[in-house]
Amino acid sequence: MNRYLVFNLTEKGVVARARLLDDEAPETCRAIWHHLPYEGPCAHAMFSGTSAVLFIDSSIEIPPENTTTHIQTNDVMFTHYDAHVRHGHPEPLSEIYWAYDRYCVPTVPGQLIPVYPNIFGQFVQESDAFFQACRRISTDGVTPITITGETGE
């Protein structure tokens, strides 16, 4: 049985599903699933190219697994930053973010060095409307998102 995250841009009326990569990133999937649901403002991850982000509880820290800088469209990622790592941001930060196009290059804000995110999910079919809405976040501004879970084939 597969597990999925369901991404709902509530004011845009678009929903997409991402299958969790339980075999490739078991600890990340376990931690992310355990803390469901998530909600808050979805923003454009402006230092990392074509990706959108939801900041989550900064106490969620997951060791590196299934990491890469070679991000592909449809990848769902997790990164945690310790306090004082990001220039101008003394607080810690945990985030779920996703690549909605091929030009996603996760980068530490203020340092322009690569981030090695945990790749723990992949969007499945029919994500185009969701990705189009994510593209518009850079011009339209933040928008509410909820992330819930479901199981199925």
N, C-alpha and C positions, 0 to 999 in steps of 0.2 A: 504494500500500500504506500503510495507516494504522499508526501506532505507538501502543501503549497502555502505561500504567503499571498494574500489577496490585497492588492494596492488599490485604494479607492480615493481618487481626487474628488472629494464630495461635492464641491461647488462646480466642478467641470463636468460631472456626470460620466466620468470614464473610469473603468475598472480594468485591471490586468492581473494575471496570475503568474507567479514564479515558483517553479518546483525547487524544493530544497535539495541540496546535494549532500545528503546524509552520509554517503560513502566517502566522499572526498573531503568533507569538512564537518565531521561528526560533533566536535565540541562547539563549534560556532552555531550549527543548526540547533543543537540542544539548548544552548543559552538563549538564542533569539526566540525559539519556540516557547521556552519557559516564561519569558517576560511578555508574551502577547497579551492583549492587543497594544498597539502603539497608535498614538495620534498626535498631531501637532501641525505646525506650518512646514510645508514642503517648499524648499528653496532650490535655486540653481547653485550647484557647487562651482562657483565661478573660477576658482584657481585650478580646477581639475578638468576643464573642457566640457564635453557633452555628457554631463551627469547631473542628476537631481538628488537631493539629500533630505533626510529627516534626522534631526538630532534626537538621540534617545538618552535615557538615564546614564549619566557619566560614570555611575558605579558599575556598569556592565563592562567588564574587561575580559577579553578572550585571548588566549595565547595565539600566536601566529600559526596558521595552518592553511594549506591550499592557497598560498600567496603567490602573486605575480604582479609585474608591472605591465604585462601584455594583456590589457583589458579588451574584451570583445563586447560589441553591442549585445544586450540581453543579460550581461553579468550583473549579479546582485552582490554587493560588497559590504564588509564591516571593517571599520577602523576605530581604534581608541587612541587618543592623544593624552599623555600625562599632563599635569599642570605645568605651565611655563614652557612647553615645547613649541607652541605656535606663537610667533611674534605678535605682541600686542594683546594676547589672550592668556591671562594667567590661570584661568580655570581649566580643569580637565574636560574632555569631550569624547563622547562615543557617538557613532553615526552609522546609519544604514544608508547606502547610496547605490545608485544603479546607472549603468551606461545606456543611454537612449540612442546613441549613435557611435560611430567608429572613432571619434576623436576624443576619447576619454583617457586622460593621463593623470591619475591621482598624484597630487602634489601637496606638500606641506605648506600651508599658507604662511607667507612671509619668508620662506626659505627657498622655494622653487626647487626642492629636491624630491625625488620620487618617494611615494608611499607604497608599501607592499600590502595591499588590503587582502583580507580573507575573502576569497570567492566562495560564497556559500549557497548561491541560488542562480537560476536562469529563468528568464521569462519564457513563457510558452506561447504558442499561437495567439493570434488576434491581439497583439500588443500595440499595433500601429497608432490607434487613436490615443492611447495612453502616452506613447512616446511623443506624438505631436503636441499634446498638452504640456508635457515636460519641456519641450523646446520653447514654448511660449512663456514659461516661467521667467526666463531671463528678461523679457520685456514687460510682461504683465505683472510681475511681482509674486510674492509668496502666495500659496494657496493651501487650504486645509487638506490633510491627507489622513486616512486611517489605514492601518495595516493589521489584518486579522489572519487567522489560519484556517485551513480546511484540509481534509484528507480525501483521497480518491485515486482513481487510475490515471 
